[in-house]
Amino acid sequence: MARKPDKSGSNSIAHNKKARFDYFIEETIEAGIALEGWEVKSLRSGKGQITETYVLLRDGEAWLLGAHITPLSTVSTHMTAEPARTRKLLLNRRELDRLTGLVERRGYALVALEMYWKNGRVKVAIGLARGKKQHDKRAVEKDRDWQRDKARIMKAHS
């Protein structure tokens, strides 16, 4: 029987913080992911990583590339575990068609933002992203610093 994730922490498995730094995230989509048994066991023990992960749309299907799931040492010996294999994302046809149109015609990119548990299943939050230029990154950082300083000043005067 599958063990549920502990209630003390969040249901999050892995975050891709670099994606929000490198891209403007326009929209977030939730997708299921097709996994093998050993991958689910590894994710339950927190051995997943999606830092350099992106989504590729090919032949009417969505594929997750670059996700790394480290196999546990207890994986059976009769099979070989492939940690960085391409995994299929589970989306309905309407979502796939819409995403394909946006990526091909408007030049958006699809990046994985987060991997998490939902109702005992692994889900991936996919971001419809537009790339940031260097000056955009500086402006965002400058604005974030100003918001932090402004909050400190307001707190000191209260």
N, C-alpha and C positions, 0 to 999 in steps of 0.2 A: 504494500500500500504506500502511496506517495506521501511524503511528509510535507506538511504545509510550512511555508516560511514563518519564521518567528514573528510574533506580534509586537515585540519590543522595538524593532527598527522599522524602516520603511520597506516597501516591496521592491526597491530599486536593486538592480544587479550591477549595472555599469552606466556611467555618464560619459558623454563626449563634450567636454568643456571647450575643446578647441574649435568645435563647429560654430558655436555662438561667437567666437572671436573672429573667425575667418569669413563668416557669412551673415547676411541679414536673413533671418528666418521669417518667411512670409506666412507660412501655414504649417500646422503639425497634423500628421495623419498617423493613426494607430494601425499596426499590421501584426499579424501572427507570423510565426517563423517555424519552418519545418526542421525539427531537430531529431537526432538519434538519441537513444537511451543514455549513452555515456555522457553526452553533452548536457542533458538535463541534470544528471547527477553532479557534474562539474559546476554547473551554474548554481545549483542549490548550495554548494560549498563556496560560492563566490569567486570562481575562477574564470570569469568572462571579462573581455576588454574590447572596447569599440572605438578607440581613439582615432584611428586612420580608416574608419569605415564609411563606405558610400553605397548607394543603391544604383544598380544598373537595370534598365528596362530593355529586355531582349525577347523577341518572338512572343510578345503579348504576356510576358511574365516578368515579375520583379525578383531580382537576385541581390542578396546582401554580400558584398565583397569586403574583405579586410577584417572581418570580425575574428578575434582569436579566443578560442575556448581551450584552456589548458586541460588536458586529460588527467584524471586522477591516477594515482599509481595503482589503484585496484581494478583498473579496466582489464577485462579478460584478455588472455594471451592469444586467443584464436582470431582476433581481429586487430587491424592496425588503425589507430586513431589519427585522424588528420585534423590538427587544431585550426588551421586557417582555410578550411574548405569553403567553397561558395555555397551559401544556404538560400533556399527558396523562401520568399516572403509570400504570405497568404493575404491577398487583397481581392475584393470582388471586381468583376469585369468593368463596371462603371468607373470605379476609382482608378483602375489601371489605364483605361482609355483617356480619362481626364489628365492624369499625370503624364502620360506619353505625349499628349498634345502640348502641355505646358513646357516639358523638357525639350522637345524637338523644335517647337515654333518660337517660344519666347526665351529660350536659353537659360532656364532654371537648372539647378542641380538638386539632386536628392541625397541627403546625408542622414545617417542614423544619429539621433540625439540622445536616446536613452534606451536601455533594455531593462525590463521590469516584469514582475509577476502580477498577473491579474486572473483571479479565479482559478489558481493552480496551473495556469498556462503562461508561457513566456511571450511577452509582447515587445515590439520595437516601436518607438516613436520616431517617425521619419519626418524630417523637416524639408519643406519646399524652400530652397535657399537661392539667394542671389549673392554673388561674390562681393566682398568688400575690397576696396582699394586701400593702399597704405594711408592715405589722408583720411579716409573714413574711419579707420581703426584709431588714428590719433584723435579725431574729433569725439568719438565715443568714449575713449579713455579720459579725455579732458572734461567732458560733460559728467562722467561718473565721479571724477575727483571733485568737481564743483558741487555736485549734489551732496557728497560726503561732507565737505567743508561747510556748506550751508546748514546741514543738519547739526553739526557741532556748534556753529555760531548761534543758531536758534535755541539749542539746548542750554548754552551758557547764559543767554539773556533771559531765559524763562525763570 
